[in-house]
Amino acid sequence: MNKTNNNGGNKPSRPVDALFPKAKIARDNKRCPFCDKPINPETDFRNDQSKKEFFISGLCQKCQDDVFGKD
């Protein structure tokens, strides 16, 4: 499956992005879709698992902790 978006950015590159377009926009702008906090993926996460989750959901560390619990 081709996950790249070669259509000028107009269409979502993943099915989940079609369901949650605002979350994709927030993630693309490196902002949490829940709290709108700006996110630096290189420094704002406690571990690789949390960083990977950001690239899936766009959630900041605090919102991940609120949703999934602290690890």
PDB file of N, CA, C and O in Angstrom:
ATOM      1  N   MET A   1       0.838  -1.173   0.000  1.00  0.00           N
ATOM      2  CA  MET A   1       0.000   0.000   0.000  1.00  0.00           C
ATOM      3  C   MET A   1       0.886   1.240   0.000  1.00  0.00           C
ATOM      4  O   MET A   1       1.817   1.338   0.799  1.00  0.00           O
ATOM      5  N   ASN A   2       0.610   2.157  -0.864  1.00  0.00           N
ATOM      6  CA  ASN A   2       1.369   3.392  -0.958  1.00  0.00           C
ATOM      7  C   ASN A   2       0.842   4.394   0.047  1.00  0.00           C
ATOM      8  O   ASN A   2      -0.304   4.833  -0.048  1.00  0.00           O
ATOM      9  N   LYS A   3       1.682   4.760   1.019  1.00  0.00           N
ATOM     10  CA  LYS A   3       1.252   5.679   2.061  1.00  0.00           C
ATOM     11  C   LYS A   3       1.637   7.121   1.755  1.00  0.00           C
ATOM     12  O   LYS A   3       1.307   8.025   2.522  1.00  0.00           O
ATOM     13  N   THR A   4       2.323   7.341   0.654  1.00  0.00           N
ATOM     14  CA  THR A   4       2.691   8.707   0.331  1.00  0.00           C
ATOM     15  C   THR A   4       1.509   9.415  -0.297  1.00  0.00           C
ATOM     16  O   THR A   4       0.637   8.794  -0.905  1.00  0.00           O
ATOM     17  N   ASN A   5       1.498  10.706  -0.141  1.00  0.00           N
ATOM     18  CA  ASN A   5       0.417  11.525  -0.663  1.00  0.00           C
ATOM     19  C   ASN A   5       0.988  12.345  -1.807  1.00  0.00           C
ATOM     20  O   ASN A   5       1.652  13.357  -1.581  1.00  0.00           O
ATOM     21  N   ASN A   6       0.731  11.909  -3.037  1.00  0.00           N
ATOM     22  CA  ASN A   6       1.262  12.579  -4.216  1.00  0.00           C
ATOM     23  C   ASN A   6       0.197  13.395  -4.926  1.00  0.00           C
ATOM     24  O   ASN A   6       0.291  13.613  -6.134  1.00  0.00           O
ATOM     25  N   ASN A   7      -0.803  13.843  -4.205  1.00  0.00           N
ATOM     26  CA  ASN A   7      -1.905  14.550  -4.841  1.00  0.00           C
ATOM     27  C   ASN A   7      -1.972  16.006  -4.409  1.00  0.00           C
ATOM     28  O   ASN A   7      -3.050  16.601  -4.393  1.00  0.00           O
ATOM     29  N   GLY A   8      -0.831  16.581  -4.061  1.00  0.00           N
ATOM     30  CA  GLY A   8      -0.809  17.979  -3.669  1.00  0.00           C
ATOM     31  C   GLY A   8      -1.312  18.234  -2.269  1.00  0.00           C
ATOM     32  O   GLY A   8      -1.526  19.386  -1.892  1.00  0.00           O
ATOM     33  N   GLY A   9      -1.508  17.177  -1.483  1.00  0.00           N
ATOM     34  CA  GLY A   9      -1.940  17.349  -0.108  1.00  0.00           C
ATOM     35  C   GLY A   9      -3.438  17.517   0.068  1.00  0.00           C
ATOM     36  O   GLY A   9      -3.890  17.806   1.176  1.00  0.00           O
ATOM     37  N   ASN A  10      -4.217  17.347  -0.979  1.00  0.00           N
ATOM     38  CA  ASN A  10      -5.655  17.556  -0.883  1.00  0.00           C
ATOM     39  C   ASN A  10      -6.404  16.378  -0.301  1.00  0.00           C
ATOM     40  O   ASN A  10      -7.455  16.558   0.313  1.00  0.00           O
ATOM     41  N   LYS A  11      -5.887  15.182  -0.481  1.00  0.00           N
ATOM     42  CA  LYS A  11      -6.567  13.988   0.012  1.00  0.00           C
ATOM     43  C   LYS A  11      -5.762  13.376   1.148  1.00  0.00           C
ATOM     44  O   LYS A  11      -4.536  13.489   1.175  1.00  0.00           O
ATOM     45  N   PRO A  12      -6.448  12.727   2.091  1.00  0.00           N
ATOM     46  CA  PRO A  12      -5.718  12.055   3.167  1.00  0.00           C
ATOM     47  C   PRO A  12      -4.910  10.890   2.618  1.00  0.00           C
ATOM     48  O   PRO A  12      -5.328  10.226   1.669  1.00  0.00           O
ATOM     49  N   SER A  13      -3.742  10.644   3.223  1.00  0.00           N
ATOM     50  CA  SER A  13      -2.894   9.551   2.776  1.00  0.00           C
ATOM     51  C   SER A  13      -3.198   8.259   3.527  1.00  0.00           C
ATOM     52  O   SER A  13      -2.732   7.191   3.132  1.00  0.00           O
ATOM     53  N   ARG A  14      -3.988   8.347   4.625  1.00  0.00           N
ATOM     54  CA  ARG A  14      -4.364   7.165   5.395  1.00  0.00           C
ATOM     55  C   ARG A  14      -5.867   7.200   5.609  1.00  0.00           C
ATOM     56  O   ARG A  14      -6.446   8.279   5.733  1.00  0.00           O
ATOM     57  N   PRO A  15      -6.512   6.034   5.654  1.00  0.00           N
ATOM     58  CA  PRO A  15      -7.973   6.021   5.873  1.00  0.00           C
ATOM     59  C   PRO A  15      -8.402   6.751   7.143  1.00  0.00           C
ATOM     60  O   PRO A  15      -9.440   7.413   7.150  1.00  0.00           O
ATOM     61  N   VAL A  16      -7.621   6.640   8.215  1.00  0.00           N
ATOM     62  CA  VAL A  16      -7.992   7.297   9.463  1.00  0.00           C
ATOM     63  C   VAL A  16      -8.028   8.814   9.294  1.00  0.00           C
ATOM     64  O   VAL A  16      -8.803   9.494   9.967  1.00  0.00           O
ATOM     65  N   ASP A  17      -7.195   9.349   8.398  1.00  0.00           N
ATOM     66  CA  ASP A  17      -7.180  10.787   8.168  1.00  0.00           C
ATOM     67  C   ASP A  17      -8.480  11.274   7.532  1.00  0.00           C
ATOM     68  O   ASP A  17      -8.877  12.422   7.728  1.00  0.00           O
ATOM     69  N   ALA A  18      -9.137  10.410   6.777  1.00  0.00           N
ATOM     70  CA  ALA A  18     -10.441  10.772   6.215  1.00  0.00           C
ATOM     71  C   ALA A  18     -11.502  10.841   7.310  1.00  0.00           C
ATOM     72  O   ALA A  18     -12.432  11.643   7.227  1.00  0.00           O
ATOM     73  N   LEU A  19     -11.364  10.001   8.334  1.00  0.00           N
ATOM     74  CA  LEU A  19     -12.319  10.001   9.442  1.00  0.00           C
ATOM     75  C   LEU A  19     -12.093  11.171  10.396  1.00  0.00           C
ATOM     76  O   LEU A  19     -13.044  11.699  10.973  1.00  0.00           O
ATOM     77  N   PHE A  20     -10.843  11.572  10.558  1.00  0.00           N
ATOM     78  CA  PHE A  20     -10.481  12.620  11.513  1.00  0.00           C
ATOM     79  C   PHE A  20      -9.609  13.680  10.836  1.00  0.00           C
ATOM     80  O   PHE A  20      -8.431  13.811  11.168  1.00  0.00           O
ATOM     81  N   PRO A  21     -10.171  14.431   9.898  1.00  0.00           N
ATOM     82  CA  PRO A  21      -9.345  15.394   9.153  1.00  0.00           C
ATOM     83  C   PRO A  21      -8.751  16.488  10.033  1.00  0.00           C
ATOM     84  O   PRO A  21      -7.643  16.949   9.757  1.00  0.00           O
ATOM     85  N   LYS A  22      -9.448  16.918  11.078  1.00  0.00           N
ATOM     86  CA  LYS A  22      -8.893  17.952  11.958  1.00  0.00           C
ATOM     87  C   LYS A  22      -7.686  17.431  12.723  1.00  0.00           C
ATOM     88  O   LYS A  22      -6.744  18.180  12.980  1.00  0.00           O
ATOM     89  N   ALA A  23      -7.708  16.161  13.085  1.00  0.00           N
ATOM     90  CA  ALA A  23      -6.561  15.561  13.773  1.00  0.00           C
ATOM     91  C   ALA A  23      -5.356  15.515  12.840  1.00  0.00           C
ATOM     92  O   ALA A  23      -4.228  15.743  13.276  1.00  0.00           O
ATOM     93  N   LYS A  24      -5.583  15.222  11.559  1.00  0.00           N
ATOM     94  CA  LYS A  24      -4.479  15.209  10.594  1.00  0.00           C
ATOM     95  C   LYS A  24      -3.884  16.599  10.445  1.00  0.00           C
ATOM     96  O   LYS A  24      -2.663  16.749  10.412  1.00  0.00           O
ATOM     97  N   ILE A  25      -4.721  17.602  10.355  1.00  0.00           N
ATOM     98  CA  ILE A  25      -4.235  18.976  10.226  1.00  0.00           C
ATOM     99  C   ILE A  25      -3.420  19.361  11.458  1.00  0.00           C
ATOM    100  O   ILE A  25      -2.341  19.942  11.339  1.00  0.00           O
ATOM    101  N   ALA A  26      -3.940  19.034  12.642  1.00  0.00           N
ATOM    102  CA  ALA A  26      -3.218  19.347  13.877  1.00  0.00           C
ATOM    103  C   ALA A  26      -1.874  18.631  13.901  1.00  0.00           C
ATOM    104  O   ALA A  26      -0.852  19.240  14.218  1.00  0.00           O
ATOM    105  N   ARG A  27      -1.868  17.344  13.569  1.00  0.00           N
ATOM    106  CA  ARG A  27      -0.621  16.559  13.566  1.00  0.00           C
ATOM    107  C   ARG A  27       0.366  17.135  12.550  1.00  0.00           C
ATOM    108  O   ARG A  27       1.554  17.270  12.844  1.00  0.00           O
ATOM    109  N   ASP A  28      -0.118  17.470  11.370  1.00  0.00           N
ATOM    110  CA  ASP A  28       0.751  18.048  10.341  1.00  0.00           C
ATOM    111  C   ASP A  28       1.351  19.376  10.801  1.00  0.00           C
ATOM    112  O   ASP A  28       2.464  19.727  10.412  1.00  0.00           O
ATOM    113  N   ASN A  29       0.609  20.108  11.627  1.00  0.00           N
ATOM    114  CA  ASN A  29       1.085  21.392  12.162  1.00  0.00           C
ATOM    115  C   ASN A  29       1.796  21.227  13.501  1.00  0.00           C
ATOM    116  O   ASN A  29       2.133  22.207  14.165  1.00  0.00           O
ATOM    117  N   LYS A  30       2.017  19.967  13.887  1.00  0.00           N
ATOM    118  CA  LYS A  30       2.691  19.626  15.150  1.00  0.00           C
ATOM    119  C   LYS A  30       2.004  20.285  16.346  1.00  0.00           C
ATOM    120  O   LYS A  30       2.640  20.936  17.175  1.00  0.00           O
ATOM    121  N   ARG A  31       0.685  20.093  16.405  1.00  0.00           N
ATOM    122  CA  ARG A  31      -0.130  20.552  17.531  1.00  0.00           C
ATOM    123  C   ARG A  31      -1.010  19.391  17.963  1.00  0.00           C
ATOM    124  O   ARG A  31      -1.443  18.591  17.133  1.00  0.00           O
ATOM    125  N   CYS A  32      -1.272  19.298  19.243  1.00  0.00           N
ATOM    126  CA  CYS A  32      -2.117  18.230  19.770  1.00  0.00           C
ATOM    127  C   CYS A  32      -3.570  18.495  19.373  1.00  0.00           C
ATOM    128  O   CYS A  32      -4.069  19.600  19.585  1.00  0.00           O
ATOM    129  N   PRO A  33      -4.258  17.499  18.800  1.00  0.00           N
ATOM    130  CA  PRO A  33      -5.655  17.705  18.407  1.00  0.00           C
ATOM    131  C   PRO A  33      -6.610  17.802  19.599  1.00  0.00           C
ATOM    132  O   PRO A  33      -7.739  18.264  19.435  1.00  0.00           O
ATOM    133  N   PHE A  34      -6.188  17.380  20.786  1.00  0.00           N
ATOM    134  CA  PHE A  34      -7.038  17.477  21.980  1.00  0.00           C
ATOM    135  C   PHE A  34      -6.886  18.830  22.671  1.00  0.00           C
ATOM    136  O   PHE A  34      -7.879  19.506  22.944  1.00  0.00           O
ATOM    137  N   CYS A  35      -5.637  19.227  22.956  1.00  0.00           N
ATOM    138  CA  CYS A  35      -5.412  20.437  23.764  1.00  0.00           C
ATOM    139  C   CYS A  35      -4.798  21.591  22.978  1.00  0.00           C
ATOM    140  O   CYS A  35      -4.672  22.696  23.506  1.00  0.00           O
ATOM    141  N   ASP A  36      -4.418  21.354  21.734  1.00  0.00           N
ATOM    142  CA  ASP A  36      -3.843  22.353  20.830  1.00  0.00           C
ATOM    143  C   ASP A  36      -2.447  22.814  21.248  1.00  0.00           C
ATOM    144  O   ASP A  36      -1.964  23.837  20.763  1.00  0.00           O
ATOM    145  N   LYS A  37      -1.801  22.074  22.138  1.00  0.00           N
ATOM    146  CA  LYS A  37      -0.433  22.407  22.559  1.00  0.00           C
ATOM    147  C   LYS A  37       0.527  22.182  21.388  1.00  0.00           C
ATOM    148  O   LYS A  37       0.408  21.179  20.684  1.00  0.00           O
ATOM    149  N   PRO A  38       1.483  23.104  21.167  1.00  0.00           N
ATOM    150  CA  PRO A  38       2.510  22.851  20.146  1.00  0.00           C
ATOM    151  C   PRO A  38       3.411  21.699  20.588  1.00  0.00           C
ATOM    152  O   PRO A  38       3.693  21.546  21.777  1.00  0.00           O
ATOM    153  N   ILE A  39       3.858  20.897  19.636  1.00  0.00           N
ATOM    154  CA  ILE A  39       4.627  19.695  19.941  1.00  0.00           C
ATOM    155  C   ILE A  39       5.921  19.686  19.142  1.00  0.00           C
ATOM    156  O   ILE A  39       5.928  19.955  17.940  1.00  0.00           O
ATOM    157  N   ASN A  40       7.017  19.372  19.829  1.00  0.00           N
ATOM    158  CA  ASN A  40       8.285  19.101  19.178  1.00  0.00           C
ATOM    159  C   ASN A  40       8.524  17.600  19.318  1.00  0.00           C
ATOM    160  O   ASN A  40       8.893  17.138  20.398  1.00  0.00           O
ATOM    161  N   PRO A  41       8.320  16.828  18.248  1.00  0.00           N
ATOM    162  CA  PRO A  41       8.446  15.370  18.351  1.00  0.00           C
ATOM    163  C   PRO A  41       9.830  14.902  18.787  1.00  0.00           C
ATOM    164  O   PRO A  41       9.969  13.791  19.298  1.00  0.00           O
ATOM    165  N   GLU A  42      10.842  15.721  18.595  1.00  0.00           N
ATOM    166  CA  GLU A  42      12.200  15.308  18.956  1.00  0.00           C
ATOM    167  C   GLU A  42      12.466  15.405  20.461  1.00  0.00           C
ATOM    168  O   GLU A  42      13.351  14.717  20.970  1.00  0.00           O
ATOM    169  N   THR A  43      11.716  16.246  21.180  1.00  0.00           N
ATOM    170  CA  THR A  43      12.040  16.479  22.588  1.00  0.00           C
ATOM    171  C   THR A  43      10.884  16.288  23.564  1.00  0.00           C
ATOM    172  O   THR A  43      11.120  16.197  24.769  1.00  0.00           O
ATOM    173  N   ASP A  44       9.656  16.227  23.089  1.00  0.00           N
ATOM    174  CA  ASP A  44       8.500  16.294  23.988  1.00  0.00           C
ATOM    175  C   ASP A  44       7.955  14.951  24.469  1.00  0.00           C
ATOM    176  O   ASP A  44       6.933  14.921  25.155  1.00  0.00           O
ATOM    177  N   PHE A  45       8.603  13.851  24.129  1.00  0.00           N
ATOM    178  CA  PHE A  45       8.064  12.547  24.505  1.00  0.00           C
ATOM    179  C   PHE A  45       9.024  11.782  25.386  1.00  0.00           C
ATOM    180  O   PHE A  45      10.242  11.875  25.234  1.00  0.00           O
ATOM    181  N   ARG A  46       8.457  11.018  26.312  1.00  0.00           N
ATOM    182  CA  ARG A  46       9.281  10.337  27.309  1.00  0.00           C
ATOM    183  C   ARG A  46       9.958   9.090  26.756  1.00  0.00           C
ATOM    184  O   ARG A  46      10.977   8.660  27.296  1.00  0.00           O
ATOM    185  N   ASN A  47       9.421   8.501  25.697  1.00  0.00           N
ATOM    186  CA  ASN A  47      10.043   7.303  25.133  1.00  0.00           C
ATOM    187  C   ASN A  47       9.640   7.145  23.672  1.00  0.00           C
ATOM    188  O   ASN A  47       8.808   7.895  23.160  1.00  0.00           O
ATOM    189  N   ASP A  48      10.244   6.158  23.005  1.00  0.00           N
ATOM    190  CA  ASP A  48       9.966   5.939  21.580  1.00  0.00           C
ATOM    191  C   ASP A  48       8.521   5.548  21.326  1.00  0.00           C
ATOM    192  O   ASP A  48       7.945   5.918  20.303  1.00  0.00           O
ATOM    193  N   GLN A  49       7.927   4.794  22.258  1.00  0.00           N
ATOM    194  CA  GLN A  49       6.536   4.379  22.086  1.00  0.00           C
ATOM    195  C   GLN A  49       5.617   5.605  22.057  1.00  0.00           C
ATOM    196  O   GLN A  49       4.701   5.669  21.237  1.00  0.00           O
ATOM    197  N   SER A  50       5.850   6.560  22.931  1.00  0.00           N
ATOM    198  CA  SER A  50       5.037   7.778  22.956  1.00  0.00           C
ATOM    199  C   SER A  50       5.249   8.606  21.693  1.00  0.00           C
ATOM    200  O   SER A  50       4.306   9.186  21.153  1.00  0.00           O
ATOM    201  N   LYS A  51       6.479   8.654  21.235  1.00  0.00           N
ATOM    202  CA  LYS A  51       6.789   9.384  19.998  1.00  0.00           C
ATOM    203  C   LYS A  51       6.081   8.736  18.809  1.00  0.00           C
ATOM    204  O   LYS A  51       5.525   9.433  17.960  1.00  0.00           O
ATOM    205  N   LYS A  52       6.101   7.406  18.749  1.00  0.00           N
ATOM    206  CA  LYS A  52       5.390   6.700  17.671  1.00  0.00           C
ATOM    207  C   LYS A  52       3.897   6.981  17.730  1.00  0.00           C
ATOM    208  O   LYS A  52       3.257   7.168  16.695  1.00  0.00           O
ATOM    209  N   GLU A  53       3.343   7.012  18.931  1.00  0.00           N
ATOM    210  CA  GLU A  53       1.919   7.298  19.093  1.00  0.00           C
ATOM    211  C   GLU A  53       1.583   8.693  18.572  1.00  0.00           C
ATOM    212  O   GLU A  53       0.520   8.897  17.986  1.00  0.00           O
ATOM    213  N   PHE A  54       2.482   9.649  18.782  1.00  0.00           N
ATOM    214  CA  PHE A  54       2.248  10.988  18.234  1.00  0.00           C
ATOM    215  C   PHE A  54       2.059  10.929  16.725  1.00  0.00           C
ATOM    216  O   PHE A  54       1.164  11.582  16.188  1.00  0.00           O
ATOM    217  N   PHE A  55       2.893  10.154  16.034  1.00  0.00           N
ATOM    218  CA  PHE A  55       2.790  10.083  14.576  1.00  0.00           C
ATOM    219  C   PHE A  55       1.542   9.325  14.115  1.00  0.00           C
ATOM    220  O   PHE A  55       1.169   9.400  12.944  1.00  0.00           O
ATOM    221  N   ILE A  56       0.899   8.602  15.026  1.00  0.00           N
ATOM    222  CA  ILE A  56      -0.373   7.936  14.723  1.00  0.00           C
ATOM    223  C   ILE A  56      -1.539   8.859  15.053  1.00  0.00           C
ATOM    224  O   ILE A  56      -2.384   9.129  14.200  1.00  0.00           O
ATOM    225  N   SER A  57      -1.583   9.344  16.293  1.00  0.00           N
ATOM    226  CA  SER A  57      -2.756  10.083  16.763  1.00  0.00           C
ATOM    227  C   SER A  57      -2.564  11.591  16.817  1.00  0.00           C
ATOM    228  O   SER A  57      -3.535  12.346  16.762  1.00  0.00           O
ATOM    229  N   GLY A  58      -1.314  12.031  16.924  1.00  0.00           N
ATOM    230  CA  GLY A  58      -1.031  13.449  17.069  1.00  0.00           C
ATOM    231  C   GLY A  58      -1.086  13.943  18.498  1.00  0.00           C
ATOM    232  O   GLY A  58      -0.892  15.134  18.742  1.00  0.00           O
ATOM    233  N   LEU A  59      -1.347  13.056  19.457  1.00  0.00           N
ATOM    234  CA  LEU A  59      -1.507  13.476  20.846  1.00  0.00           C
ATOM    235  C   LEU A  59      -0.173  13.830  21.497  1.00  0.00           C
ATOM    236  O   LEU A  59       0.835  13.156  21.283  1.00  0.00           O
ATOM    237  N   CYS A  60      -0.183  14.909  22.306  1.00  0.00           N
ATOM    238  CA  CYS A  60       0.986  15.274  23.096  1.00  0.00           C
ATOM    239  C   CYS A  60       1.156  14.256  24.231  1.00  0.00           C
ATOM    240  O   CYS A  60       0.289  13.407  24.443  1.00  0.00           O
ATOM    241  N   GLN A  61       2.273  14.345  24.955  1.00  0.00           N
ATOM    242  CA  GLN A  61       2.540  13.381  26.024  1.00  0.00           C
ATOM    243  C   GLN A  61       1.466  13.420  27.107  1.00  0.00           C
ATOM    244  O   GLN A  61       1.013  12.368  27.558  1.00  0.00           O
ATOM    245  N   LYS A  62       1.047  14.623  27.536  1.00  0.00           N
ATOM    246  CA  LYS A  62       0.043  14.728  28.587  1.00  0.00           C
ATOM    247  C   LYS A  62      -1.278  14.095  28.153  1.00  0.00           C
ATOM    248  O   LYS A  62      -1.895  13.365  28.929  1.00  0.00           O
ATOM    249  N   CYS A  63      -1.715  14.364  26.930  1.00  0.00           N
ATOM    250  CA  CYS A  63      -2.983  13.794  26.463  1.00  0.00           C
ATOM    251  C   CYS A  63      -2.868  12.284  26.265  1.00  0.00           C
ATOM    252  O   CYS A  63      -3.833  11.561  26.511  1.00  0.00           O
ATOM    253  N   GLN A  64      -1.712  11.798  25.827  1.00  0.00           N
ATOM    254  CA  GLN A  64      -1.499  10.351  25.759  1.00  0.00           C
ATOM    255  C   GLN A  64      -1.635   9.749  27.152  1.00  0.00           C
ATOM    256  O   GLN A  64      -2.281   8.715  27.322  1.00  0.00           O
ATOM    257  N   ASP A  65      -1.029  10.390  28.148  1.00  0.00           N
ATOM    258  CA  ASP A  65      -1.120   9.892  29.521  1.00  0.00           C
ATOM    259  C   ASP A  65      -2.564   9.883  29.999  1.00  0.00           C
ATOM    260  O   ASP A  65      -2.987   8.947  30.678  1.00  0.00           O
ATOM    261  N   ASP A  66      -3.330  10.924  29.648  1.00  0.00           N
ATOM    262  CA  ASP A  66      -4.740  10.998  30.037  1.00  0.00           C
ATOM    263  C   ASP A  66      -5.566   9.884  29.381  1.00  0.00           C
ATOM    264  O   ASP A  66      -6.462   9.315  30.005  1.00  0.00           O
ATOM    265  N   VAL A  67      -5.253   9.584  28.119  1.00  0.00           N
ATOM    266  CA  VAL A  67      -6.022   8.568  27.377  1.00  0.00           C
ATOM    267  C   VAL A  67      -5.579   7.153  27.731  1.00  0.00           C
ATOM    268  O   VAL A  67      -6.414   6.292  28.008  1.00  0.00           O
ATOM    269  N   PHE A  68      -4.268   6.908  27.726  1.00  0.00           N
ATOM    270  CA  PHE A  68      -3.743   5.555  27.874  1.00  0.00           C
ATOM    271  C   PHE A  68      -3.212   5.252  29.269  1.00  0.00           C
ATOM    272  O   PHE A  68      -2.953   4.090  29.585  1.00  0.00           O
ATOM    273  N   GLY A  69      -3.046   6.265  30.107  1.00  0.00           N
ATOM    274  CA  GLY A  69      -2.399   6.082  31.400  1.00  0.00           C
ATOM    275  C   GLY A  69      -0.895   6.239  31.245  1.00  0.00           C
ATOM    276  O   GLY A  69      -0.350   6.113  30.148  1.00  0.00           O
ATOM    277  N   LYS A  70      -0.245   6.511  32.348  1.00  0.00           N
ATOM    278  CA  LYS A  70       1.219   6.629  32.309  1.00  0.00           C
ATOM    279  C   LYS A  70       1.822   5.240  32.298  1.00  0.00           C
ATOM    280  O   LYS A  70       1.284   4.307  32.895  1.00  0.00           O
ATOM    281  N   ASP A  71       2.963   5.112  31.603  1.00  0.00           N
ATOM    282  CA  ASP A  71       3.605   3.797  31.547  1.00  0.00           C
ATOM    283  C   ASP A  71       4.606   3.609  32.612  1.00  0.00           C
ATOM    284  O   ASP A  71       5.230   2.551  32.693  1.00  0.00           O
TER     285      ASP A  71
END
